[in-house]
Amino acid sequence: MNLIEETLLFESRMSEAKKKFGNLNMYDWQLLDNLDPSDNHKYLMWLAREYDKGNISAEPSPKVEETLNHFHRYPEKYTERDINQYKSLKDLVKASQEAQQNVSKRELKKTGANKVYEDDSFLVIVPTTHEASCFYGAGTKWCTSTSDRDSHFNSYSRKGTLMYILNKDLPETDPLYKIALYKAYGGGQESYYDATDKQMSDIKAALSPEVERTIEVTYNVMKEAWLEARKGHNFGDPRVEALINAMGLTDEDEFDEIMEEEHTHYGIPTFQYGDEEYAVATDAEADQANYEYVENLIDDIGFEGFNHSVDWYIDGDDVARDWEDAVTEWVYDSPESYLDEDDKQYFDQDIFDNLAEKQEQLTEYEERVKELYDKDSSSWARDEKDIENLEGEAEEVEIEIADLETDLEDSRDWSDEQKDDYVESYLQDIKDDPVNYLRDMGYGDEEITKYVDTNAFIQGVVDEGYRGENLAGYDGEELEEDINGTWYYIYRIN
């Protein structure tokens, strides 16, 4: 078909669909056009019909797109390849489920999966790649089938057997239509999850005896291969040797079942043995891990959650720094509330000089009057007028002196240096006893903790000991083993 023919076909299908479903608006057609996985409106008429019937909503679920894309991409898997033969979206979805379970050997090889069992009702797959895990886990909530991350799949498949059990007889709405099984190589614990990722306790009723036997045989074969590949893997690792000694293991086959984990425990390397998980650290690593543990615990329970007084770790410098502006303002605004009145200084030199001059003047008047009184009494009558004038002038000077003394007293004040010295002394008192000061100012325990020197507090808690209780979440015990002169400390963490 040439370009002209393709264009005509494209326009013809759109025109026919619009004629038949004229009640749909431009936004409806845009929605349906986006849902059509073909590039020539091959499925437009069928989509318009389902949309008009209400089987497709204005906000279709991802399952609608997934079904149409699969039908368009793998038509050979469908018994009926003409979409118009499917009377409803529900029929197409059911056919898509059956088609997705119809897996060829070529597809298994391409995606990275082993088909270990299949009958009319069940298909059992062992995914060997993340791609295969996503393919066969599609429609579930399993973390191993998350398309944007392969870490979960890699972690599970490295430590045990991962199998997907697809039940062909159940609809997609049934949580048991897909079941994930994980069985650890170390210890052999089984975990089953339905399609919603809910862990299942009793799986017998959901599986046939043949499927159960297949699971057991597949696990045994895969574990033997895993053990064979791991022989001697732990040889020479001092941490593993310390763990072996602490656990009292004697069977070399058991040695190989110890696996180092990708994650750490507060920076300490961790190891899995069966269902048990251990952290193995040097003394320095254990101290650092304990520090991190306490640091994280502060975030969870706060300082008040510790049986360790925060009062010892209040940073007085920080408290004083926060209060410095307020204290300075108080002292400068109301110095009389803080400084001694007797410590005031004279600051108006003009008044002081004027007062001194008047005092000298008064002294002169007094001396002249005295001289006149000391003369021969025969002259008193003649000097009486002078004495009266001098005494009057002296009284005026005394009044001026009294006024100047009042002015001088009013001019007395504390110097900035005196105020600054007091502020410094006040702040030093805060530094020396910050907790009581804050409590006197109405601070509660929660407000006071913002001044805690966190690093010092953590170190104080660490120095109290309790390393084993903190790091060994399972039993609180710290085991120790000497390997070639280095002490290793072992903590069970689950």
C-alpha positions as CSV (number, residue, x, y, z in Angstrom):
1,M,0.0,0.0,0.0
2,N,1.5,3.3,-1.1
3,L,1.4,6.6,0.9
4,I,-1.7,7.9,-0.9
5,E,-3.6,4.7,-0.2
6,E,-2.6,4.7,3.5
7,T,-3.7,8.4,3.8
8,L,-7.1,7.6,2.2
9,L,-7.5,4.6,4.5
10,F,-6.6,6.7,7.5
11,E,-9.1,9.4,6.7
12,S,-11.8,7.0,5.7
13,R,-11.7,5.1,9.0
14,M,-11.9,8.4,11.0
15,S,-14.8,9.6,8.7
16,E,-16.8,6.4,9.1
17,A,-16.3,6.3,12.9
18,K,-17.4,10.0,13.2
19,K,-20.5,9.3,11.0
20,K,-21.6,6.4,13.2
21,F,-20.9,8.0,16.5
22,G,-21.7,11.6,15.8
23,N,-22.5,12.3,19.5
24,L,-18.8,12.2,20.4
25,N,-17.0,15.5,20.7
26,M,-13.5,16.5,19.6
27,Y,-12.1,15.6,23.0
28,D,-13.6,12.2,22.9
29,W,-12.0,11.5,19.5
30,Q,-8.7,12.8,20.7
31,L,-8.8,10.4,23.7
32,L,-9.7,7.4,21.4
33,D,-7.0,8.4,18.9
34,N,-4.4,8.3,21.7
35,L,-5.6,4.8,22.8
36,D,-5.3,3.4,19.3
37,P,-1.9,1.7,19.1
38,S,-2.0,1.5,15.3
39,D,-0.9,4.4,13.1
40,N,-3.9,4.2,10.8
41,H,-7.0,4.2,13.0
42,K,-7.2,0.4,12.7
43,Y,-9.0,0.1,16.1
44,L,-10.8,3.4,16.1
45,M,-14.3,2.1,15.2
46,W,-14.1,-0.6,17.9
47,L,-12.8,1.9,20.5
48,A,-15.6,4.3,19.7
49,R,-18.2,1.6,20.1
50,E,-16.8,0.6,23.5
51,Y,-16.5,4.2,24.6
52,D,-20.1,4.9,23.5
53,K,-21.3,1.8,25.5
54,G,-19.5,3.1,28.6
55,N,-17.0,0.3,28.7
56,I,-14.1,2.8,28.3
57,S,-14.2,5.9,30.5
58,A,-12.9,9.4,29.9
59,E,-9.9,8.4,32.1
60,P,-9.2,4.8,31.0
61,S,-7.1,2.5,33.3
62,P,-3.6,1.6,32.2
63,K,-5.0,-1.9,31.7
64,V,-6.9,-0.8,28.7
65,E,-3.8,0.6,27.0
66,E,-1.8,-2.5,28.0
67,T,-4.4,-4.8,26.5
68,L,-4.7,-2.9,23.2
69,N,-0.9,-2.7,22.9
70,H,-0.4,-6.4,23.5
71,F,-3.2,-7.3,20.9
72,H,-1.6,-5.0,18.4
73,R,2.0,-6.2,19.0
74,Y,1.3,-10.0,19.3
75,P,-1.7,-10.8,17.0
76,E,-0.4,-14.3,16.4
77,K,-1.0,-15.2,20.0
78,Y,-4.8,-14.5,19.7
79,T,-7.3,-17.1,18.3
80,E,-9.3,-14.2,16.8
81,R,-7.1,-11.5,15.3
82,D,-9.9,-9.2,14.1
83,I,-10.6,-6.8,17.0
84,N,-14.2,-6.2,15.8
85,Q,-14.9,-9.9,16.6
86,Y,-14.6,-9.1,20.3
87,K,-18.0,-8.0,21.5
88,S,-16.7,-6.1,24.5
89,L,-13.6,-4.8,26.2
90,K,-14.1,-7.5,28.8
91,D,-13.8,-10.2,26.1
92,L,-10.6,-8.6,24.7
93,V,-9.1,-8.4,28.2
94,K,-9.8,-12.1,28.8
95,A,-8.3,-13.1,25.4
96,S,-5.2,-10.9,26.3
97,Q,-4.7,-12.8,29.5
98,E,-4.8,-16.1,27.8
99,A,-2.5,-14.8,25.0
100,Q,0.1,-13.6,27.6
101,Q,0.2,-17.0,29.2
102,N,0.7,-18.7,25.8
103,V,4.5,-18.3,25.9
104,S,6.8,-19.9,23.3
105,K,10.2,-21.3,24.0
106,R,11.7,-18.5,21.9
107,E,10.1,-15.9,24.1
108,L,11.2,-17.6,27.2
109,K,14.8,-17.5,26.0
110,K,14.4,-13.9,24.9
111,T,13.0,-12.5,28.1
112,G,15.2,-14.6,30.4
113,A,12.9,-17.1,32.1
114,N,12.7,-20.9,32.6
115,K,9.3,-22.6,32.3
116,V,9.4,-25.4,34.8
117,Y,5.8,-26.5,34.6
118,E,2.7,-26.0,32.5
119,D,-0.7,-27.7,32.2
120,D,-4.2,-26.5,31.3
121,S,-4.5,-24.6,34.6
122,F,-1.0,-23.5,35.7
123,L,2.1,-22.1,34.3
124,V,5.2,-21.9,36.6
125,I,8.0,-19.6,35.6
126,V,11.5,-19.0,37.1
127,P,12.5,-15.5,36.0
128,T,16.2,-15.2,35.5
129,T,16.3,-11.6,34.5
130,H,14.7,-8.4,35.7
131,E,13.0,-8.1,32.3
132,A,11.4,-11.5,32.6
133,S,10.3,-10.6,36.2
134,C,8.5,-7.5,34.9
135,F,7.0,-9.4,32.0
136,Y,5.5,-12.3,34.0
137,G,4.8,-10.1,37.1
138,A,2.8,-7.5,35.1
139,G,-0.4,-6.5,36.8
140,T,0.9,-7.3,40.3
141,K,2.3,-5.2,43.1
142,W,5.4,-7.2,43.5
143,C,8.6,-5.2,44.2
144,T,10.5,-7.7,42.1
145,S,8.4,-6.6,39.1
146,T,8.9,-2.9,39.5
147,S,10.2,-1.7,36.1
148,D,12.2,1.3,37.3
149,R,14.3,-0.7,39.8
150,D,16.0,-4.1,39.5
151,S,17.7,-4.1,43.0
152,H,14.8,-6.1,44.6
153,F,14.8,-8.7,41.9
154,N,18.6,-9.1,42.0
155,S,18.6,-9.4,45.8
156,Y,15.9,-12.1,45.9
157,S,17.3,-14.1,43.0
158,R,20.8,-14.0,44.5
159,K,19.7,-15.5,47.8
160,G,17.0,-17.9,46.9
161,T,14.6,-19.3,44.3
162,L,12.0,-16.9,42.9
163,M,9.0,-18.5,41.1
164,Y,5.9,-17.1,39.5
165,I,2.8,-19.3,39.5
166,L,0.1,-18.2,36.9
167,N,-3.3,-19.6,37.3
168,K,-5.0,-19.7,33.9
169,D,-8.5,-20.5,35.4
170,L,-8.8,-17.3,37.4
171,P,-9.7,-13.8,36.2
172,E,-7.3,-10.9,36.7
173,T,-9.5,-9.5,39.5
174,D,-8.7,-12.5,41.7
175,P,-5.6,-11.9,43.8
176,L,-4.6,-15.6,43.3
177,Y,-4.4,-15.3,39.5
178,K,-0.7,-14.8,40.0
179,I,1.4,-16.0,43.0
180,A,5.0,-15.2,43.7
181,L,7.1,-17.7,45.7
182,Y,10.4,-16.9,47.3
183,K,12.3,-19.7,49.0
184,A,15.7,-18.8,50.6
185,Y,18.7,-21.0,50.0
186,G,19.8,-20.5,53.6
187,G,17.3,-22.1,55.9
188,G,14.7,-22.9,53.2
189,Q,12.0,-20.5,54.5
190,E,9.1,-20.1,52.0
191,S,7.2,-16.9,51.4
192,Y,4.1,-16.6,49.1
193,Y,2.6,-13.4,47.9
194,D,-0.6,-12.9,46.0
195,A,-1.0,-10.4,43.1
196,T,-1.6,-7.6,45.6
197,D,1.7,-8.4,47.3
198,K,-0.1,-9.7,50.4
199,Q,1.8,-12.5,52.1
200,M,-0.1,-15.7,52.3
201,S,0.1,-18.2,55.2
202,D,-1.7,-21.2,53.6
203,I,-1.1,-21.8,49.9
204,K,-2.0,-25.5,49.7
205,A,-5.6,-25.0,48.5
206,A,-4.4,-22.7,45.7
207,L,-2.0,-25.1,44.1
208,S,-2.2,-28.5,42.6
209,P,-0.1,-31.4,43.9
210,E,1.9,-31.4,40.6
211,V,2.7,-27.7,41.0
212,E,3.8,-28.4,44.6
213,R,6.1,-31.2,43.6
214,T,7.5,-29.0,40.8
215,I,8.3,-26.3,43.3
216,E,10.1,-28.6,45.6
217,V,12.2,-30.3,42.9
218,T,13.0,-27.0,41.2
219,Y,14.2,-25.5,44.6
220,N,16.4,-28.5,45.4
221,V,18.0,-28.4,42.0
222,M,18.7,-24.7,42.1
223,K,20.0,-24.8,45.7
224,E,22.4,-27.6,44.8
225,A,23.7,-25.6,41.9
226,W,24.0,-22.5,44.2
227,L,25.9,-24.4,46.9
228,E,28.2,-25.9,44.3
229,A,29.0,-22.4,42.9
230,R,29.6,-21.1,46.4
231,K,32.1,-23.8,47.6
232,G,35.0,-22.1,49.2
233,H,33.5,-18.7,48.6
234,N,33.8,-17.7,52.2
235,F,37.3,-19.1,52.7
236,G,39.8,-16.5,54.1
237,D,37.1,-14.0,55.1
238,P,37.9,-13.2,58.8
239,R,34.4,-11.8,59.4
240,V,32.8,-15.0,58.2
241,E,35.3,-17.0,60.3
242,A,34.4,-14.9,63.3
243,L,30.7,-15.5,62.6
244,I,31.2,-19.3,62.1
245,N,33.0,-19.5,65.5
246,A,30.4,-17.4,67.3
247,M,27.6,-19.6,65.9
248,G,29.4,-22.8,66.6
249,L,29.1,-24.2,63.0
250,T,31.2,-27.2,62.2
251,D,29.7,-28.5,58.8
252,E,31.6,-27.0,55.9
253,D,28.4,-27.1,53.8
254,E,26.9,-24.7,56.3
255,F,29.9,-22.4,55.9
256,D,29.0,-21.8,52.3
257,E,25.4,-20.9,53.2
258,I,26.6,-17.7,54.9
259,M,26.1,-14.8,52.5
260,E,27.3,-11.2,52.8
261,E,24.4,-8.8,52.3
262,E,24.5,-5.7,50.0
263,H,23.2,-3.5,52.8
264,T,25.0,-2.6,56.0
265,H,23.9,-2.2,59.6
266,Y,24.9,1.3,60.5
267,G,27.9,0.9,58.3
268,I,28.8,-2.6,59.5
269,P,29.0,-5.5,57.0
270,T,26.0,-7.9,57.4
271,F,25.7,-11.6,56.7
272,Q,22.7,-13.8,56.1
273,Y,22.5,-17.4,57.4
274,G,19.1,-19.0,56.8
275,D,16.6,-16.6,58.3
276,E,19.2,-15.1,60.6
277,E,21.0,-11.9,59.9
278,Y,24.2,-10.8,61.6
279,A,26.5,-7.7,61.7
280,V,30.2,-8.4,62.1
281,A,32.4,-5.4,63.1
282,T,35.8,-4.4,64.3
283,D,35.9,-2.5,67.6
284,A,36.2,0.9,65.8
285,E,33.4,0.0,63.4
286,A,31.2,-1.0,66.3
287,D,31.8,2.3,68.1
288,Q,31.0,4.3,65.0
289,A,27.8,2.2,64.4
290,N,26.8,2.7,68.0
291,Y,27.3,6.5,67.6
292,E,25.1,6.4,64.4
293,Y,22.5,4.3,66.2
294,V,22.2,6.9,69.0
295,E,22.1,9.7,66.5
296,N,19.2,8.1,64.6
297,L,17.4,7.3,67.9
298,I,17.5,11.0,68.8
299,D,15.5,11.7,65.6
300,D,12.9,9.1,66.7
301,I,12.5,9.7,70.4
302,G,14.2,13.1,71.1
303,F,16.7,13.9,73.8
304,E,14.0,13.5,76.5
305,G,13.6,9.8,75.5
306,F,17.1,9.0,77.0
307,N,17.9,8.3,80.6
308,H,20.7,10.8,80.3
309,S,20.5,14.4,81.4
310,V,20.7,17.0,78.6
311,D,21.6,19.6,81.3
312,W,25.2,18.5,81.0
313,Y,25.3,19.3,77.3
314,I,23.6,22.7,77.1
315,D,26.0,25.0,75.2
316,G,26.2,28.1,77.4
317,D,27.9,30.1,74.6
318,D,24.9,29.5,72.3
319,V,22.4,30.6,75.0
320,A,24.4,33.7,75.8
321,R,24.8,34.5,72.1
322,D,21.0,34.3,71.7
323,W,20.3,36.5,74.7
324,E,23.1,39.1,74.0
325,D,20.9,41.6,72.1
326,A,18.1,41.4,74.7
327,V,20.4,41.8,77.7
328,T,22.2,44.8,76.0
329,E,18.9,46.5,75.3
330,W,17.7,45.9,78.9
331,V,20.9,47.4,80.5
332,Y,21.0,50.4,78.1
333,D,17.3,51.2,78.4
334,S,17.1,50.8,82.2
335,P,20.6,50.9,83.7
336,E,19.2,51.9,87.1
337,S,17.8,48.4,87.4
338,Y,21.2,46.8,87.1
339,L,24.0,49.3,88.0
340,D,24.9,50.8,91.4
341,E,23.8,54.4,91.8
342,D,27.1,55.3,93.6
343,D,29.0,54.3,90.5
344,K,27.6,57.1,88.4
345,Q,30.1,59.5,86.9
346,Y,30.0,63.3,86.2
347,F,29.9,64.1,82.5
348,D,28.9,67.9,82.2
349,Q,32.3,69.7,82.5
350,D,30.7,73.1,82.0
351,I,28.5,72.8,85.0
352,F,31.4,71.4,87.0
353,D,33.7,74.3,86.1
354,N,30.9,76.9,86.7
355,L,30.3,75.3,90.1
356,A,33.9,75.5,91.0
357,E,34.0,79.2,90.0
358,K,31.0,80.1,92.1
359,Q,32.4,78.2,95.1
360,E,35.6,80.3,94.8
361,Q,33.5,83.5,94.5
362,L,31.6,82.5,97.7
363,T,34.8,82.0,99.5
364,E,36.0,85.4,98.5
365,Y,32.8,87.0,99.8
366,E,33.1,85.2,103.1
367,E,36.7,86.2,103.6
368,R,36.0,89.9,102.9
369,V,33.1,89.9,105.3
370,K,35.3,88.3,107.9
371,E,38.0,90.9,107.4
372,L,35.4,93.7,107.9
373,Y,34.2,92.1,111.2
374,D,37.8,91.7,112.4
375,K,38.5,95.4,112.1
376,D,38.4,97.8,115.1
377,S,34.9,98.0,116.4
378,S,34.9,101.8,116.0
379,S,34.7,101.3,112.2
380,W,31.7,98.9,112.2
381,A,29.2,101.6,111.7
382,R,31.2,102.8,108.7
383,D,31.6,99.2,107.2
384,E,28.1,98.0,108.0
385,K,26.8,98.8,104.6
386,D,29.6,97.0,102.9
387,I,29.1,93.9,105.1
388,E,25.4,93.9,104.2
389,N,26.1,94.1,100.5
390,L,28.7,91.4,100.6
391,E,26.4,89.1,102.6
392,G,23.6,89.7,100.1
393,E,25.9,88.8,97.2
394,A,27.1,85.8,99.0
395,E,23.5,84.6,99.5
396,E,22.9,84.9,95.7
397,V,26.0,82.9,95.0
398,E,24.9,80.3,97.4
399,I,21.6,80.0,95.6
400,E,23.5,79.6,92.3
401,I,25.8,77.0,93.8
402,A,22.8,75.0,95.0
403,D,21.2,75.1,91.6
404,L,24.5,74.1,89.9
405,E,24.9,71.2,92.4
406,T,21.4,70.1,91.5
407,D,22.2,70.3,87.8
408,L,25.5,68.5,88.3
409,E,23.8,65.7,90.2
410,D,21.2,65.4,87.4
411,S,24.0,65.1,84.9
412,R,25.6,62.1,86.6
413,D,25.3,58.9,84.6
414,W,26.9,55.5,83.9
415,S,29.4,55.4,81.1
416,D,28.9,53.1,78.1
417,E,32.0,51.2,79.3
418,Q,30.3,50.6,82.6
419,K,27.2,49.3,80.9
420,D,29.2,47.1,78.5
421,D,31.1,45.6,81.5
422,Y,27.8,44.8,83.2
423,V,26.4,43.2,80.0
424,E,29.5,41.1,79.7
425,S,29.2,40.0,83.4
426,Y,25.5,39.2,82.8
427,L,26.3,37.0,79.8
428,Q,29.1,35.2,81.7
429,D,26.5,34.3,84.3
430,I,24.3,32.8,81.6
431,K,27.3,30.8,80.2
432,D,28.1,29.5,83.7
433,D,24.6,28.3,84.4
434,P,22.6,28.2,81.1
435,V,20.0,25.7,82.2
436,N,18.8,27.5,85.3
437,Y,18.8,30.7,83.4
438,L,16.6,29.3,80.7
439,R,14.2,27.8,83.2
440,D,14.1,31.1,85.1
441,M,13.1,32.7,81.8
442,G,10.2,30.3,81.5
443,Y,11.7,27.8,79.0
444,G,10.4,24.2,79.1
445,D,12.3,21.0,78.5
446,E,11.5,20.9,74.7
447,E,12.7,24.5,74.2
448,I,15.9,23.9,76.2
449,T,16.9,21.0,74.0
450,K,17.6,23.2,71.0
451,Y,20.7,24.4,72.9
452,V,22.0,20.8,73.4
453,D,25.5,20.1,72.0
454,T,24.3,17.1,70.0
455,N,27.7,15.6,69.3
456,A,28.7,15.8,72.9
457,F,25.4,14.3,74.1
458,I,25.7,11.4,71.7
459,Q,29.2,10.7,72.8
460,G,28.1,10.8,76.4
461,V,25.4,8.2,75.7
462,V,27.9,6.1,73.8
463,D,30.5,6.3,76.6
464,E,27.9,4.8,79.0
465,G,28.2,1.5,77.1
466,Y,25.2,-0.6,76.0
467,R,26.7,-1.2,72.6
468,G,25.4,-4.7,72.4
469,E,21.9,-3.7,73.5
470,N,21.9,-1.0,70.8
471,L,23.3,-2.9,67.9
472,A,21.9,-6.4,68.4
473,G,18.2,-5.8,67.8
474,Y,17.4,-9.5,68.2
475,D,18.8,-10.3,71.6
476,G,20.9,-7.4,72.7
477,E,24.0,-9.6,73.0
478,E,27.5,-8.7,71.8
479,L,29.6,-11.7,70.9
480,E,33.4,-11.4,70.3
481,E,35.9,-13.5,68.5
482,D,39.7,-13.1,68.0
483,I,40.7,-13.8,64.4
484,N,44.4,-13.6,63.8
485,G,44.9,-10.9,66.5
486,T,41.9,-8.8,65.5
487,W,38.8,-8.8,67.6
488,Y,35.5,-8.9,65.8
489,Y,32.1,-8.2,67.4
490,I,29.0,-10.1,66.3
491,Y,25.4,-8.8,66.6
492,R,22.3,-10.7,65.6
493,I,20.0,-8.1,64.1
494,N,16.8,-10.0,63.3
